[in-house]
């Protein structure tokens, strides 16, 4: 029945003796538990106690939780791994339908605890056999009639293949956090297998709830009262207002970035290289800006279908000033400001720096406001209520940054920001042309986690409204 080791035991629980191979077999045979996600979604702690005994169950759950936290990977890396394997499966298993990522990735979590794919087919065992035999699969940790745990590119992936009649039930149960799935299930009647997730919510007396919202943060109550947001979608985005070229630390030329954005179909973009004080490998100096402007003007003639704004990402200095003076900033179409260097300052001082930039009439967007580095550093502990109030009052946008290292404003902060009346941007913060679409997709997912709607997003508006937004803030300088 098994091939030895299970992912939630691998190199930690099983190998360290936390649980015996016999107990692992019991968990799998009796409850189908093969991963940390399975364990977290198991019906009751009492059932695990009965199967293994209280002491073993307690040790197992504690160790599994610790293992899960220590093996988290960023959304970007997890997506790359899962999508490459998904592409391989699609190429070699044409009868498999509706293959999609589940779990943390489907909810667009910034850190992912497990990789899972769900698909449906008329003959699940045959598809599972094909998947386990694919070239490049490094190991098969577990195989059953409708499930395989495989190693691909040194990462464990949980692949489930079910019949069409139960696809919705399995996708639903493997997507939301446990509290969400339990709450929906408790409302649902009759509760049998479902071919699609819409049926599950319908039988629970609820409208469909988007995967990014399934975090037990009030979405069920909102759905029940008809107050779910109409979430922003990729198709709503008209342009990208934050990207870098080889004028600073980008990997591609201005033309490569513009050409890629034209292929994507954007109406407008902003080129926003780093200014002089940024701690990056390269920055654009104030003396290089005229040459960059000339290059942008040349590209406007080559790509008339897209409007190219000449912008900058300036650093907010320790004293709250900007590293380019107003005479330089006034020559640009849009100004982004970033709180990169904490300068060993306390949260109150960092907040004052951020507020100074927000109140500057030439600053249009505060990028990745908390400056978090996913998996490496938490964001700055700003007084976000003060930041939101100032941004709303001055007409300064706050960014939802799609770079997988940032994803900031994160879902929770994005939700609070729009509730306070803040306009947000959703940008790629891209440093290479090939990743423009990918990072915009991450930004959209992060925004959706924050209940963001199209009307909240500056770059979901036509160009004349973007220009008007910028001009309204600049008019404060001469008022």
C-alpha positions as CSV (number, residue, x, y, z in Angstrom):
1,X,0.0,0.0,0.0
2,X,2.9,2.3,0.7
3,X,6.3,2.9,-0.7
4,X,8.0,3.7,2.6
5,X,7.9,7.4,3.6
6,X,5.1,10.0,3.7
7,X,5.7,13.7,3.1
8,X,4.6,14.9,6.5
9,X,7.0,12.3,8.0
10,X,9.8,12.6,5.6
11,X,13.2,13.7,7.1
12,X,11.5,14.8,10.3
13,X,8.7,12.9,11.8
14,X,9.3,9.3,10.6
15,X,13.0,9.5,10.4
16,X,13.3,11.1,13.8
17,X,11.2,8.5,15.5
18,X,8.3,10.8,16.3
19,X,5.9,8.2,14.9
20,X,6.4,4.6,13.9
21,X,5.9,3.1,10.5
22,X,3.0,1.1,11.9
23,X,1.3,4.2,13.1
24,X,1.9,5.9,9.8
25,X,0.2,3.0,8.1
26,X,-2.8,3.2,10.5
27,X,-3.2,7.0,9.8
28,X,-3.1,6.4,6.0
29,X,-5.3,3.3,6.0
30,X,-7.9,4.5,8.5
31,X,-8.1,8.3,7.8
32,X,-6.2,8.8,4.5
33,X,-3.7,11.1,6.3
34,X,-0.4,11.4,4.4
35,X,0.5,15.1,4.7
36,X,0.5,17.9,7.2
37,X,-2.5,19.3,5.3
38,X,-4.3,16.1,5.8
39,X,-3.5,16.1,9.5
40,X,-4.7,19.7,9.9
41,X,-7.9,18.9,8.0
42,X,-8.7,15.7,9.9
43,X,-12.1,15.7,11.5
44,X,-11.3,15.7,15.2
45,X,-8.3,15.5,17.5
46,X,-10.2,12.8,19.4
47,X,-10.1,10.5,16.4
48,X,-6.3,10.8,16.1
49,X,-6.1,10.1,19.9
50,X,-8.2,7.0,19.5
51,X,-6.0,5.7,16.6
52,X,-2.6,6.4,18.1
53,X,-3.1,7.2,21.7
54,X,-3.0,10.6,23.3
55,X,0.7,10.9,23.8
56,X,1.7,9.8,20.3
57,X,-1.1,12.0,18.8
58,X,0.1,15.0,20.7
59,X,3.7,14.5,19.7
60,X,2.7,14.0,16.1
61,X,0.6,17.1,15.8
62,X,3.2,19.3,17.6
63,X,6.1,18.0,15.4
64,X,4.1,18.2,12.2
65,X,3.2,21.8,13.0
66,X,6.9,22.6,13.6
67,X,7.9,20.8,10.4
68,X,5.3,22.6,8.4
69,X,6.5,26.0,9.6
70,X,10.2,25.2,8.8
71,X,9.5,24.0,5.3
72,X,7.5,26.9,4.0
73,X,8.5,28.2,0.6
74,X,7.6,31.5,-1.1
75,X,4.6,31.7,-3.4
76,X,6.9,32.5,-6.3
77,X,9.1,29.4,-5.9
78,X,6.1,27.1,-5.2
79,X,4.3,28.4,-8.3
80,X,7.3,27.8,-10.5
81,X,7.6,24.2,-9.3
82,X,3.9,23.4,-9.4
83,X,3.3,25.0,-12.8
84,X,6.2,23.1,-14.4
85,X,4.9,19.8,-13.2
86,X,1.4,20.7,-14.2
87,X,2.6,21.5,-17.7
88,X,4.3,18.1,-17.9
89,X,1.2,16.3,-16.8
90,X,-1.0,18.2,-19.3
91,X,1.4,17.2,-22.1
92,X,1.3,13.5,-21.3
93,X,-2.1,13.0,-19.8
94,X,-4.6,14.5,-22.3
95,X,-7.6,12.8,-20.8
96,X,-7.0,14.5,-17.4
97,X,-9.3,17.6,-17.1
98,X,-9.5,20.6,-14.9
99,X,-6.0,20.2,-13.4
100,X,-5.4,23.0,-10.9
101,X,-3.4,23.9,-7.9
102,X,-5.0,23.7,-4.5
103,X,-4.3,24.7,-1.0
104,X,-2.1,27.7,-0.1
105,X,-1.2,28.4,-3.7
106,X,-4.9,28.7,-4.8
107,X,-5.5,31.1,-1.9
108,X,-2.3,33.0,-3.0
109,X,-0.7,32.7,0.4
110,X,2.7,34.5,0.4
111,X,4.3,31.4,2.0
112,X,3.2,27.9,0.9
113,X,3.2,24.9,3.2
114,X,2.5,22.2,0.6
115,X,2.1,21.6,-3.1
116,X,-1.1,20.1,-4.4
117,X,-2.7,19.4,-7.7
118,X,-6.3,18.3,-8.3
119,X,-7.8,17.0,-11.6
120,X,-10.5,14.7,-12.8
121,X,-10.7,11.8,-15.2
122,X,-13.0,9.0,-16.2
123,X,-10.3,6.5,-15.1
124,X,-8.4,8.0,-12.1
125,X,-6.2,4.9,-11.4
126,X,-4.9,4.9,-15.0
127,X,-4.0,8.6,-14.8
128,X,-2.3,8.2,-11.4
129,X,-0.2,5.4,-13.0
130,X,0.8,7.7,-15.9
131,X,1.8,10.5,-13.5
132,X,4.0,8.2,-11.4
133,X,5.7,7.0,-14.6
134,X,6.5,10.5,-16.0
135,X,10.1,11.2,-16.8
136,X,11.6,13.5,-14.2
137,X,9.6,12.1,-11.3
138,X,12.3,11.5,-8.8
139,X,10.4,9.3,-6.4
140,X,6.9,8.1,-5.6
141,X,6.4,8.4,-1.8
142,X,2.8,7.0,-1.8
143,X,0.4,5.7,-4.5
144,X,-3.3,4.9,-4.2
145,X,-6.1,4.6,-6.8
146,X,-6.8,8.3,-6.8
147,X,-3.7,9.9,-5.3
148,X,0.0,10.0,-5.6
149,X,2.7,11.7,-3.6
150,X,5.6,12.3,-5.9
151,X,8.9,14.1,-5.8
152,X,9.5,16.5,-8.7
153,X,12.5,18.9,-8.7
154,X,13.3,17.9,-5.2
155,X,9.8,19.0,-4.0
156,X,7.0,16.8,-2.8
157,X,3.7,17.2,-4.7
158,X,0.4,15.8,-3.7
159,X,-1.6,14.9,-6.9
160,X,-5.2,13.8,-6.7
161,X,-7.2,12.5,-9.6
162,X,-10.9,11.9,-9.0
163,X,-14.0,11.2,-10.9
164,X,-15.9,14.2,-12.4
165,X,-18.8,13.6,-10.0
166,X,-16.6,14.4,-6.9
167,X,-14.1,16.9,-8.4
168,X,-15.8,19.9,-6.7
169,X,-15.8,18.3,-3.3
170,X,-12.1,17.4,-3.4
171,X,-11.1,20.9,-4.7
172,X,-13.2,22.6,-2.1
173,X,-11.8,20.5,0.8
174,X,-8.2,21.1,-0.2
175,X,-8.5,24.8,-0.8
176,X,-9.8,26.8,2.1
177,X,-8.5,26.9,5.7
178,X,-10.0,24.3,8.0
179,X,-12.4,26.8,9.7
180,X,-13.8,27.9,6.4
181,X,-14.4,24.4,5.1
182,X,-15.9,23.3,8.4
183,X,-18.3,26.3,8.5
184,X,-19.5,25.8,4.9
185,X,-19.9,22.1,5.4
186,X,-21.9,22.7,8.6
187,X,-24.4,24.8,6.6
188,X,-24.6,22.4,3.7
189,X,-27.4,20.0,2.9
190,X,-27.5,17.2,1.8
191,X,-23.7,17.2,1.8
192,X,-22.9,14.5,-0.8
193,X,-20.3,14.6,-3.5
194,X,-20.3,17.6,-5.8
195,X,-19.1,18.0,-9.3
196,X,-18.2,21.7,-8.8
197,X,-17.6,24.1,-6.0
198,X,-20.6,26.2,-6.9
199,X,-22.8,23.3,-6.0
200,X,-21.3,23.1,-2.5
201,X,-21.9,26.8,-1.8
202,X,-25.3,26.7,-3.3
203,X,-26.3,23.8,-1.0
204,X,-24.9,25.7,1.9
205,X,-27.2,28.6,1.0
206,X,-24.3,30.8,-0.1
207,X,-23.0,32.4,-3.3
208,X,-19.7,31.2,-4.6
209,X,-16.8,32.4,-2.4
210,X,-13.5,33.1,-4.3
211,X,-10.6,30.9,-3.2
212,X,-8.5,33.9,-2.1
213,X,-11.2,34.8,0.5
214,X,-11.4,31.4,2.1
215,X,-9.4,32.3,5.2
216,X,-12.1,32.5,7.9
217,X,-12.0,36.3,8.1
218,X,-15.6,37.1,7.7
219,X,-16.2,35.9,4.2
220,X,-19.0,33.5,5.1
221,X,-20.9,36.1,7.0
222,X,-20.4,38.5,4.1
223,X,-21.7,35.9,1.7
224,X,-24.7,35.1,3.8
225,X,-25.7,38.8,4.0
226,X,-25.0,39.5,0.3
227,X,-22.0,41.7,1.0
228,X,-19.2,39.8,-0.7
229,X,-16.9,42.2,-2.7
230,X,-16.8,42.0,-6.5
231,X,-13.0,41.3,-6.6
232,X,-10.6,42.9,-8.9
233,X,-9.6,40.6,-11.8
234,X,-6.6,40.4,-14.1
235,X,-8.8,41.7,-17.0
236,X,-9.4,44.9,-15.0
237,X,-5.8,46.0,-15.1
238,X,-5.0,48.6,-17.8
239,X,-1.3,49.3,-17.0
240,X,1.6,48.6,-14.7
241,X,3.1,51.6,-12.8
242,X,6.2,50.1,-11.3
243,X,9.0,48.4,-13.2
244,X,12.8,48.6,-13.6
245,X,15.2,48.5,-16.6
246,X,19.0,48.4,-17.0
247,X,19.1,52.1,-16.1
248,X,19.0,50.8,-12.5
249,X,19.0,47.2,-11.3
250,X,16.7,45.7,-14.0
251,X,17.9,42.9,-16.2
252,X,16.4,44.1,-19.5
253,X,16.6,47.2,-21.7
254,X,13.8,49.8,-21.7
255,X,12.8,48.6,-25.2
256,X,12.5,45.0,-24.0
257,X,10.3,46.1,-21.1
258,X,8.1,48.2,-23.3
259,X,7.8,45.6,-26.0
260,X,6.8,43.0,-23.5
261,X,4.1,45.3,-22.0
262,X,2.8,46.0,-25.5
263,X,2.5,42.3,-26.1
264,X,0.6,41.9,-22.8
265,X,-1.8,44.6,-24.1
266,X,-1.3,47.3,-21.5
267,X,-2.7,50.7,-22.3
268,X,0.0,52.5,-20.3
269,X,3.1,51.7,-18.2
270,X,5.5,53.7,-16.0
271,X,9.3,53.2,-16.1
272,X,10.4,53.7,-12.5
273,X,14.0,53.0,-12.0
274,X,15.7,53.3,-8.6
275,X,17.1,56.7,-7.6
276,X,20.6,57.4,-6.4
277,X,20.2,56.5,-2.7
278,X,18.8,53.0,-3.3
279,X,21.0,50.2,-2.0
280,X,20.9,48.3,-5.3
281,X,23.5,47.2,-7.7
282,X,22.8,50.1,-10.1
283,X,20.7,53.3,-9.8
284,X,19.7,56.0,-12.2
285,X,21.3,59.4,-11.4
286,X,19.6,62.7,-11.9
287,X,22.1,63.3,-14.7
288,X,21.0,60.2,-16.5
289,X,17.3,61.0,-16.4
290,X,17.4,63.2,-19.6
291,X,19.0,60.4,-21.5
292,X,16.4,58.0,-20.2
293,X,13.7,60.5,-21.2
294,X,15.1,60.6,-24.8
295,X,15.1,56.8,-24.9
296,X,11.4,56.8,-23.8
297,X,10.5,59.4,-26.4
298,X,12.2,57.2,-29.1
299,X,10.2,54.2,-27.9
300,X,6.9,56.1,-28.0
301,X,7.4,56.4,-31.7
302,X,8.1,52.6,-32.1
303,X,5.2,51.5,-29.8
304,X,2.4,54.0,-30.3
305,X,-0.2,51.6,-29.0
306,X,1.1,52.1,-25.4
307,X,1.6,55.2,-23.4
308,X,5.0,55.3,-21.6
309,X,5.2,57.4,-18.4
310,X,8.6,58.5,-17.3
311,X,8.7,57.9,-13.6
312,X,11.1,57.2,-10.7
313,X,11.2,55.2,-7.5
314,X,12.8,57.6,-5.0
315,X,14.0,56.6,-1.6
316,X,12.5,58.1,1.5
317,X,15.5,59.4,3.5
318,X,16.0,59.0,7.2
319,X,14.9,62.6,7.8
320,X,11.7,62.1,5.7
321,X,13.0,63.9,2.7
322,X,13.4,62.4,-0.8
323,X,16.8,61.7,-2.5
324,X,15.8,63.8,-5.6
325,X,14.8,67.4,-5.1
326,X,11.6,68.9,-6.4
327,X,13.2,70.4,-9.5
328,X,14.0,66.9,-10.7
329,X,10.8,65.3,-9.6
330,X,8.7,68.0,-11.4
331,X,10.2,66.8,-14.8
332,X,8.7,63.3,-14.3
333,X,5.2,62.0,-15.1
334,X,4.8,60.0,-11.9
335,X,6.8,59.6,-8.7
336,X,6.9,56.5,-6.5
337,X,8.5,56.7,-3.0
338,X,9.8,53.8,-1.0
339,X,10.8,53.3,2.6
340,X,13.8,51.0,1.9
341,X,16.3,51.8,4.6
342,X,15.0,51.5,8.2
343,X,18.1,53.4,9.5
344,X,17.7,51.6,12.8
345,X,14.7,53.8,13.5
346,X,11.8,52.8,15.8
347,X,8.3,52.4,14.3
348,X,7.1,55.9,15.3
349,X,10.0,57.4,13.5
350,X,9.5,55.2,10.4
351,X,5.9,56.2,10.4
352,X,6.8,59.9,10.5
353,X,9.1,59.3,7.5
354,X,6.4,57.6,5.6
355,X,3.8,60.3,6.4
356,X,6.3,63.0,5.2
357,X,6.5,61.3,1.8
358,X,2.7,60.9,1.7
359,X,2.3,64.6,2.3
360,X,4.8,65.6,-0.3
361,X,2.7,66.9,-3.3
362,X,4.9,65.3,-5.9
363,X,4.7,61.8,-4.5
364,X,1.9,59.8,-6.1
365,X,2.5,56.2,-4.9
366,X,4.1,54.7,-1.8
367,X,5.5,51.4,-2.9
368,X,5.5,48.2,-0.8
369,X,4.6,50.3,2.3
370,X,5.7,47.8,4.9
371,X,8.8,46.7,2.9
372,X,8.4,43.1,4.0
373,X,10.6,40.4,2.5
374,X,8.5,37.2,2.4
375,X,10.0,34.4,4.4
376,X,13.0,36.5,5.5
377,X,11.8,39.7,7.2
378,X,8.5,40.9,8.5
379,X,7.3,44.3,7.4
380,X,7.9,47.5,9.3
381,X,5.6,48.0,12.3
382,X,4.2,51.3,11.0
383,X,1.1,53.0,12.4
384,X,-0.9,51.9,9.5
385,X,-4.1,53.6,10.6
386,X,-2.2,56.9,10.3
387,X,-0.7,55.9,7.0
388,X,-4.1,55.0,5.6
389,X,-5.7,58.2,6.8
390,X,-3.0,60.4,5.3
391,X,-3.0,58.5,2.0
392,X,-6.8,58.8,1.7
393,X,-6.7,62.5,2.7
394,X,-3.9,63.5,0.3
395,X,-4.8,61.4,-2.7
396,X,-1.7,59.3,-2.5
397,X,-1.9,55.7,-3.7
398,X,-0.5,52.7,-1.7
399,X,0.9,49.9,-3.7
400,X,0.1,46.2,-3.7
401,X,3.5,44.9,-4.9
402,X,3.4,41.7,-7.0
403,X,7.1,40.8,-6.6
404,X,7.0,37.5,-4.7
405,X,9.6,38.8,-2.3
406,X,7.3,41.6,-1.3
407,X,3.5,40.9,-1.8
408,X,3.0,44.1,0.1
409,X,0.5,45.6,1.0
410,X,-0.4,42.1,2.0
411,X,-4.0,40.9,2.1
412,X,-4.8,42.1,5.6
413,X,-3.3,45.5,5.1
414,X,-4.8,45.9,1.7
415,X,-8.3,45.2,3.1
416,X,-7.8,47.8,5.8
417,X,-6.4,50.4,3.4
418,X,-9.4,50.3,1.0
419,X,-11.8,50.2,3.9
420,X,-10.2,53.5,5.0
421,X,-10.8,55.0,1.5
422,X,-7.3,54.6,0.1
423,X,-6.7,54.2,-3.6
424,X,-4.3,51.3,-4.3
425,X,-2.1,50.3,-7.3
426,X,-1.4,46.7,-8.2
427,X,2.1,46.6,-9.8
428,X,4.6,44.0,-10.8
429,X,7.7,45.8,-9.5
430,X,9.4,43.8,-12.2
431,X,13.1,43.7,-13.0
432,X,12.9,41.5,-16.1
433,X,10.5,41.4,-19.1
434,X,9.7,37.7,-18.8
435,X,8.2,38.1,-15.3
436,X,5.9,41.0,-15.9
437,X,2.7,39.0,-16.3
438,X,3.7,36.5,-13.6
439,X,4.3,39.2,-11.0
440,X,1.1,41.1,-11.9
441,X,-0.8,37.9,-11.4
442,X,0.7,37.6,-7.8
443,X,-0.3,41.2,-7.2
444,X,-3.8,40.5,-8.3
445,X,-4.0,37.4,-6.0
446,X,-2.7,39.4,-3.1
447,X,-5.2,42.2,-3.8
448,X,-8.1,39.7,-3.9
449,X,-6.9,38.3,-0.5
450,X,-7.5,41.9,0.7
451,X,-11.1,42.1,-0.7
452,X,-10.0,44.7,-3.2
453,X,-12.4,45.7,-5.9
454,X,-11.8,47.2,-9.3
455,X,-12.9,50.7,-8.2
456,X,-10.2,50.7,-5.5
457,X,-7.4,50.3,-8.0
458,X,-5.7,53.3,-9.8
459,X,-4.3,51.3,-12.7
460,X,-7.6,49.7,-13.4
461,X,-8.7,53.1,-14.6
462,X,-8.2,54.7,-18.0
463,X,-5.1,56.8,-18.6
464,X,-6.9,60.2,-18.3
465,X,-8.1,59.3,-14.8
466,X,-4.6,58.2,-13.8
467,X,-3.3,61.5,-15.1
468,X,-6.0,63.4,-13.2
469,X,-5.2,61.5,-10.0
470,X,-1.5,62.6,-10.3
471,X,-2.4,66.2,-11.2
472,X,-4.8,66.5,-8.3
473,X,-2.0,65.7,-5.9
474,X,0.5,68.0,-7.7
475,X,-2.0,70.9,-7.6
476,X,-1.5,70.9,-3.8
477,X,2.1,72.3,-4.4
478,X,0.8,75.5,-6.0
479,X,-2.4,75.8,-4.0
